[in-house]
Amino acid sequence: MTSRERILTALRHKEPDRVPYDLSSTPVTGIHDVAYRNLRKALGLPPTEPHIWHLMQQLAWVEDDVHEAMQTDATGLRPKAPSAWSLEIAEDARYFYYTDEWSITRRKQRQDGHYFDLCKSPLSEATAVADIERFPFPDSVDEARFSGMRRAAEEIRAQDRALVLGGICPGMLEMGQWLRGFENFYCDLAGDRPLAEALCDKIIELKMLYWTKALGEIGDLVDVIQEGDDYGGQNDLLISPHLWRELFKPRLEKLIAHIKKLAPQAFLFFHACGCVYEVLPDLIEVGVDILNPVQVSAARMNSRQLKREFGDDLTFWGGGVDTQHVLPQGTPQQVRDEVRWRIDDFAPGGGFVFNTVHNIQGDVPAENILAMRQALRDYGQYPMGHLMDA
């Protein structure tokens, strides 16, 4: 099978020749710059100066020789920056700073800094819907975003790799937290619903405009469309299920229906961290086909139970190994054992694309990444003979 055939077979809930593997097709399935440098060395590949393609998370662009060595199956494609914005890095004695196209400012410690963290929210002083309406949101259909997109998509298709197309920003809850500030936005949800809803509506409006343009450009070539929002914490949802269903669900349903009308053949990939068990039936109802990152260390996110209850409707893209504890802190044998466990749970019948639980972080030893990949090779071949409990 080609890589594209392998992933499409799994997404259709059938068993391909082996479990497909994704490394870096999205900003939630990637690898930190530090871990990437160490991985190249462990693979015996010549050192390079990695391109940081996701500045906030410090994700390295995975080069072709690493994709070949790791036997990956998907390639991501994302819009470029709008013409009205360009990256500028400022610095002081303690931090590096940048302000993104949404006017959100982030900073990274000069010494031993690994990420750019939120430090200034541009709508933190908003008090009325009018403040949202007058804010200079970025142009989601600026022509510069789509420059070269068709050509790049055609190149990916020619390589017979699955094409994953990303969007302009995360979802309503995450963008609300960044634009308003965490405390402000949660207070809006509780005490100023018109303000919260105005911001959510604007995010959906910009997303729908973007997807109309992007899928008009390359919708015929896209296999997977990536969206998402971080709804879950370690032990529960970040907001009540009632509030989520009342405010976020109908807007998400509108967005996904719009996307699927434009590209009906594509599968909808939705990233939602943490414990999202309670809203999984709702996500299926609004049209989500693929769940990521499948945070198996969170409450009620047991891999065997998820497969039993939702495996007919959802493909699990992730969940292959825990990145909070096992991958960074475990031994190579512990990594192998967990990979085999998750394959046993998720892989039977298809509906599984292997990836770690979110990005591989900078503190992950290269030997553990190689142990993970070898375990996938050893245990991820179909037919498996693994039977789920009745």
N, C-alpha and C positions, 0 to 999 in steps of 0.2 A: 504494500500500500504506500501511496505518497503521504506526506504529512497532512495535506489537506483532506484526503480521503479518510485518514485515520481519525482526525478530529471530527469531521462531519458524521462518520459512523457512530462515534461515541455520543455525539449530540442527538442522534436519532435513537438513542437507547438500544444500540446494537453493539456487539463485541467486535472491535477491530482486531488486527493482528497483535497489537500490544497496547498498553495504556498510553495514551498521548501525554506529552510533557510540554509544559509552557514555562519559559523563562524570559520575562521582560516584555511580553506583548502589551502589557498595560502598566500604569504606575502603581499597581497593587499586586503585581506578580514579578517584581524585578529584584535587583540585587544592589546593595549599597556599594559605593565606590571602593571602600577599604576591603570588603569581602571579595569584590571582583578582582582587584589586583592580586590578592592572595590566591584566588582560584586559578588565575592565569599561570601563576608560578607553579602551583601544584600540578597543573595539567602539562607542564613542560613547554608552555607556549612563550614566545618572546615577550618581554615587558613592553607595554604601550602606555601612553598617557590617555586614560579613558575620557571620553566625552561625557560630561554630566548632563543628561538630557532632562532630568527632573530636579531642579535646583533645590526646592524645599526639602525633599527627601534624600538628596544627594545620590540619586540612582545613576549607575553607570550604563552607558549604551553598550549592549552586549554585541561583540564583533562576531563576524561569520565563523572564525576559527573556533570560538567557544561554542557557538550554536552547533557546529559540526561535532565537536568533541562531546558535548552533552546530549546530543541527539534530540534537539527540540523540534517542535512541530508548528508553532504559530509565530506570526510576525505582526507587530502592532503598527498602526498608522494614526497620527494625531494631527490636528490643525496646527498651523504656525501662529506666531504672534500677530496681532493686528498691526497695521502700518503706523498707527498713532503712538505705539509704545515701543520702547527699546530698553534692554536691561542695563541698569547702572548699579554697580556695587559701591556702596559707601563704607567707611570704616571709622572706628575710633579706637581708643586704647584697649577696649574689651571685646568689641563685636565687629562683625561684618553685617551690613544691612542691604536689603533691596526692597523696592516697592513694585508690586506686580501690576498687571493691566487693570485690576479691579481696585487699585489704590490701597491694597492691603500691604502693610509693612511687616517684614520678618527679619530676624537677626540670628546669627550663628556665632558662638563663642570663638574668639581668635585661637585660643589654646584648647585643644582637644574637643573642639566642637564637631558634632556629627550631623546636625540638621539645622535648618532655618526654622525657628519657632515664631509663632505669631507674637507681635509686640505692639501693633497699632491697628485698630479697626476703624475704617474711614466713616462708618455710619454710627459710631458710638454715641454721638450727641443727638441723633435723630429723636424727635419727639412727636412727629405727626406723619401721616401718610404723604403729605406734600414734600417732606424731606426725602422720602424714597423716590418720589416722582421727579424731583429735580436733580437727583444724583447722576453724575456722568458715568453711567455704566459703559463698559466696552462694547464696541460694535461686533456682534457675534457673526455677522456675515461680511465683514471686511474682506475684500478680494485677496489681500495678502495671506489670509489664513489658508486659502485653498490653492495657492501657487504650487504647482508640481504634484498636487495630490493624485490626479488621474494617472500620471506617469508612474508614480511610486506604487500605486495600487496594481497597475498592470505588471510591473516588475515582480511584485510579490506573487501574483497569480501565475506568472511564468515559472516561478520557482516551485510551484505546487505546494505552497505553504498556506495554512489557514490565515485569512486576513481579519484582524480585529481592529475595528475603527473606534477611536475614542472621541470624547466630546470636549466641550469648552471649559467645563468646571464640574465639581462634585454636585451633590443634590441640595435640596432646600434646607435641610437641617444643618448640614455642614457649612454651607455658604452663609446661612443666617448667623451662625456662631462666629464665623470669620469676619463678616461685614459689620455686624452689630457689636461683637464681643460676646463671649460665652454667657456671662451673667445677664447682660442686657437682653439677649435673645430669649433665654429661658424665662425671664421676667415678662417679655412681650407675649410669649405663648400663654402665660398664666394670667396676665393682667391687661394686655393691650393687643387683643387679637387683630383689630384692623391693621395695626402696624406690621405685625408678624405676617399676616396674610398678604399684605401689599408687597412685601419683600419676596415671599414665596411665589406670588403670581408673576413678579418680574423675572425671577430666575427661570420659571417655566417658559415664559414668553421668549426669553433669549435662547433657551435651549431649543425650542420648537423652530425658531428662525434658523438656527445653526443646522439642525438636522435636515430641514427642508433643503437648504443649500448643499450640504455635504452629500446627502444621499442622492440629490439630483446630479451631482458630479460623478459619484462612484458607486451608487447603490447597487448596481448590477454586479459589482465585483466583491462586495462585502459579504463575509460569512458570519461574523459576530459583531454586534454593536454593544459597546461598553458604556453602561451608566452605573449609578450607585449613590448611596448616601449612608452615613454611619449612624445607624439607629440603635445599636446595642452596646452595652457595657459588659463587664466581665460576668455579672450576675443577673442582669435583667435589661429591659429596654431603657433607654435614656429618658423617654417620656412615656406617659401612660398609653396602653393600647387604645383606649377610647379617644384620646387626643390624636394619636397617630391616624386612626381610621377616619376621624372627622376632618382633619386638616390636610394631612399629607397624602393619604391614600387616593382621594379623588383626583388630585392634581397629578400624581404619579400615573394613575390610570389614563388620564388624558394624554400625557406625554408619550407613554408607551404605545397607545393606540395610534397616535400620530406617526411614530417611528415605524410601526409595523405596516401601516398603510403605504408608507414610502418604500419599504424594503421588506416585503412579506416573506421572502426566502431566508432572511437573516435571523439568527438566534439572538435573543436579548440577554446579555450578561449583566448581572446586577451585583455590585459589591456592597455588602453590608456587614460590618465587623460585629464581633461580640455575640451576645445572646439575643438572637432574633427569632427564636423558635416560635414564639407566640404569634408572630405575624407572617410566618411562612405560608400558611394557606391564603392569606391576603395577597402576598406577592405573586403567588401562582395565579390567583384570580385576576390580577391586573395585567398579566402577560409575561412575567419573568420566566425565562427558560433555564437560566444558568445562575447558580448561587456561588458567590465568592466572598470572603476567603475561606469560608467554612471553618470557623474558629472552634476547633474541637476541644480546646481547653476551657471554653466558656460554659457556664451553667446550661443544662438542657440541650447541649449541642453534641450529644453522643453520636458517633459516626454510624454505628450499627442501627440505632433508632431512626436517625435521619434517613438512611437508605430505605428502611422498611416503610416509613410513613410517607416519604415524599419522593422516593426514587423513581416512581413512574412519571412524575411531572417535572422534576428538576434534574439537571445535570450538575454535579458537584465539581466545580473548577477550583481546586485547592483542597485543604484539609489533609494533604499528604504527609505532613509531619509538623508537629508543634514547634513554632518559632519563639515562644516565650521561654521555654525551659529546655526541651530535648535537643533541638538543633544547636543552640549556642552553648549549652552546658553539659550535654550528655556525652557519653563515649561513642565512638563510631558504631559499636555493636548495639548500643541503645537506639541510635538513629536507625540502623537497619531493622531492628525489631519493630519500631514504631511504623516505619514505612510498610513493612509486611502486614502489620495489623490494619492499617488504613486501607491498603489495597484489598485485603480480604473483605473489609466492610463495604467499601464504595464501588469496587470495580465490577463485580458480577453483573452481567446483563448490559454492560456499557453504562453510559451516563456518568462518566468520570474522566476528567482531565487532570492529570497530576500537577500539582504545584504546592509549594509550601503554604503555610497559613500566613498570608501577606508576604511582604518582601523579606528577602534574606538580609539580615542586618549586619552591620560592620563587625560585630563581635563573634560571628560564626566562624569557627576554624575551617580551613579549606578541607581538611581530612573528613570533616563531617558532611560537607557538601558532596564530596566524592563517595562517601559511604551511602548517602541518600541516593545518588544516581546509580550506583552499582546495585543497590537493593531494588530499585525500580526495574533495572534490566533483569535481575534474577527472578523477581516475583511478579512482574507486570506483563507476562506473556499470556495471551489467550490461546486455547482454552485453559482455564486455571484449575478447574476441579474444586474450587472453593465453593462451598454451599452455605448459604445463609440459613440461620436457624428458622425453622418453620414458625 
